[in-house]
Structures are given as C-alpha cells and as structure tokens.
C-alpha cells in the first residue's frame, strides 16, 4: 500500500513538473493580465518585443523567419472595376516586414478582439508571377519575374479570436477572423515578362505599371487585403494554437 501511494505521489509530482515546464513563459512572450487597466499598452509592448523573434523565426511554433519571409504561393483575383485580373505569385521573397512599428492598440479582451495600427517604412518583394485579365479595357497576359518596392506603409489589422479547449485540456485562442486594410506612400515595379521579353511590349508594360501604380493598387486593394488576411490568419493560428492562453494572458 505504501509503495502504491509513493507511486501515485511520484506520478503527481511528475505531472506537475511537466505542466510547469509546458506553461513556462517563453522568452518571446511578455504576458499581460486581464485586469490591467492599461492592457492596450501591455499588448503593444508585447508585439514590439516580438519583433526580433519574428525576424529570426520561432521554430517551436512553426513560425518561419520574416527576414526574409518566403511565401511559396499566393493567388488573388479581382473581378470588379477597371483592373480585372487573376494573379498568381510564386516563390515570393519579402524583405522589411519585421521592421514594423506598432502605432496603436485597441483591445476587447473578453471577446478576444485586437485592433492593431502599424507602420512600415519599406517593403521589397521579388518572385515569379502570372497575370491574366483586363487592365483599363486592355487584355493582359503576362508571366515572368517581378520586383516591387513599397514605401511608407500604414496598416490596420483587426483580429477576432475565439477561446477553444484542445485535447490536452488547455485553453487556446483560435483566430476566427482577420481583416487587413492598408495605404501606401509610394511604389515602384519592375517585371521581366517571359512572354514579351525583349520587345517593346515588355518595356511598355514596365512603364505602364509605374505610371499607373496608384490606380492599379487602388483597384487591386480589396483582393490583396483578403489574400494577405487569409495568409496571416493561418500564420497566427499556427502559433496561437500552440501557446495556452494562460501563458500570454493571465487572470491576475
């Protein structure tokens, strides 16, 4: 009987030790308290604190490095307005995404809602693309490599989460909805069109893109916002569903 009791006690101690290790606060998290009257400031500090970790990547959360951020495939379609195209981007490499500044935070903790304002001075993207459709009534079919740079980006991200309990019995936050809106200060584009490479049409396409960048971005913005939001919703869930809520949001 005594041996049985010792085994039960030992098992309980091991379980407590395992839980303590599992719930240990990682270095990349600055936890906040639900009752903190300045919780928005705390969340802002937390996102700012994350920046170098996001830049390097967090392997245990399956978060890839953001410098550079490599996106194997991104597709978007815009079926309204003057720019009606289907665009697919492959092997995208994005630089500058981790150089963000959190400008403001507005949260509703009981509803797991966080609105984030942020700014980035510069983002550069390269990769391969394929576009088909119509731009300002002109049919367009283009395929090749692209380079783009965007300056003075202001963005608002709205995250709506939901508390869920997983098989381990712990509570996590799942991102149910993520919305993105953004404005750009200035943009530059360069493409190498495989279909029209080396002829006047290929060069004319580069001139057209840069001369009409503002209008094209305006037309493509809804499709781009939805595509970016969908990608980062999956990105956030990969992380949030591995960190129990009690690790980053404490009750007291």
N, C-alpha and C positions, 0 to 999 in steps of 0.2 A: 504494500500500500504506500509505504514511504517512497519507494522508487518511482511508483506511478505519479505521485504528487510532484516529485522532483522533475520528472519528465514533462509534466504539464506546465510547471513553472518555467522550465528551461525553454519550452516551446513558446510560451507567452513572452518571455524576455527577448527571444529571437525575433518574434513578430513585431514587438515594439521597436527593436533596433532597426529592423528593415524599414518600418514605416517612417522612422525618424530620418533615415538616410534618404528615403524616397521623397520626403517632404522638405528636405533641406533646401534652403533658398539658394538657387544658382547665382553665380556672380553677375550674370547679365540682367538680373531682376532686382528692381528696387520696389519692394512691396508697399502697398497703400492700405490704410484702414478705412472701412466703410463709413465710419463715424467721423472721419476727419473733415472738419468744416472747410478746409482748403484742399479738398481731394483733387480738384482740377489741376492745381499747381503740382500736386504729388504725381499725378499721371503724366503731366508734361515733363517733369524731371525724369520719370521712368522711360519715356520714349526717347528723350535726349541721351540718357545713359545707355540705351540700347545701340546707339549709332555705331560705335566701333565694333561691336559684336556682330551686328548685321553686315557690316562691311566685310568682315572676315568669314562670316558664316557660323552657324551653330550646329555642328554635326549631330548632336544627340536629339535635336528637334527636326532633323532633316531639312534645315534651313540652309540653302546654298549661299555662297558668298555673293554679296551685292556689288562687289568691286573686283572684276566686272560681273554684272548679272547676265547670265546666258539663258535665253528663252528658246527652246528648240523649235517651237512653232506657235504662231499667233495669227488668228484669222479674224477678219471683220468684214461686215457688209453694210453698205449704206444704200438704201433703196429710195430715198427721197431727195428732193432739191436738185441743184444743178450738178452735183457730183454723185453719180450713181455707179458705184463700183464694188466689186468683190476683190479684196486684197488679202494675200497670204504672205506672211513674213516667216522665214526660216533661219535658224542659227543666228538669232539676234544677239548681239553683244551690246550691252548698255552700260555706260560709264557715267558716274556722277550722281547716281540715285541715292547713295548713302550720305551725300553731303547736304542733307536737309536741315532746315531749322523749323522747329515747332513754334508757330506764332501764337496759337491759342488752343485751348481745350475746353469743351463743354460736355459734361457727362451727366447721365442719369443712371446712377449705379444700380438701383433696384431693377431697372429694366435692361441693364447691360447694354446701354447705348453710349457711344463715344463719338463725338464730332471733333474732328481734328483739322486745324488750319496749318498749312506748312508752305514753305517756300524753298526753292532750289535755284541756285544761280545758273547752272548749266547742266544739260544732259546731252550726251552724244550717243548715237545709236548707229550700228553698222550691221549688215547681214544681207540676206538674199530675199528677193520679193517677186511676187507675180500679181499683176493687176489686170482686170478685165472689166469693161463697162463703158460709161459715157461721162465725160467731163465737159461741162458747158456745151452740151449738144454734140460734141465731137466723140466719135468712138475711140476707145483707147484699149490697146492690148500691149502690155509691156512685161518683160521678165528679165531679171538680172541681179545686179548688186546695188546696194544703196548705202549712202552715208547721210546722216541728218544730225543737226545740232539745234538745240532749243535753249533759249536764254530767258532768265527771269521768270521762272515758272511759279505760279501761285496755284495752290490746290486746296480743295476741301474734301475730306473723306469722312463719310458717315458710316459707322459700324453699328449694326444691331445684332446683339448676341442673344443666346438662349442657354439657360443652365440645363445641363444634361448629366445623368449619372451613368457611368460606363460599368463594364463588367467587374472592374476592380473595386466597385462600391464608392468611388470618389466622384466628386462633382467637378465638372469641367464646363467651359464656355464654348459653345459652337457658334460660329459666325453664320447667322441666318441670312443676313443681307448686308451688302457693302455697296455704297454709292460713291462715285468719284466725279468731281467737277474740277475744271482747271482753266487757267488762262495763260497765254504765252506772250512774252515780250517781243521776241524776235526769233526767226527761224531761218535756217539755211539747209538746202538739199543738194545732193549730187547723186546721180544714178549712172550706172553703166548698163545700158539696155542691150541684152544679148540679141534681141530680135532686130533692133535698128542700130546696132553698134557700128560706129564708123561712118554713118551717113548724116545728112543734115537733119533728119527727123529726130535722131537720138540727141543731138545737141539742142535742137529746138525744144525737146521735152524738158531738158535741164533749165533752160531759160523760162519756160512756161511755169514750171514748178516754183521757181524762186520769185518770179514776178507776180504770181497769183497765190503765194503761200498762205496769206491771211484768209482769203476766201475759201481755199481748199480745206484748211484746218477747221474753219467755221462749219463747213458742210459735213466734214467727217467727224466732228467732235462727239456727237451723240453715240455713234458706233464705236469710236475709240474709247470713250468713257465706259461703255458697257463691257467692252473686251478687257480693258485694264482692271475694272472692278471684279470681273469673273475670275481673272487670273489671281489677283491678290486675295480674293475670298478663299480660294483653295490654299493659297500660300499661308494665310493666317490660321486656317483650320488645322493645317499640318502641325503648327506649333501649339496653338491653344489646347488642342485635344490631347496633348502630352503633358501639360502642366496643370495640376489641380488648382482650382480657383483659390483654395486656402493658401497656396504658395504666394500668389501675387496680389490677392485681395483678402485681407484679414478682417475678421469680425470685430476685433478690438485691438 
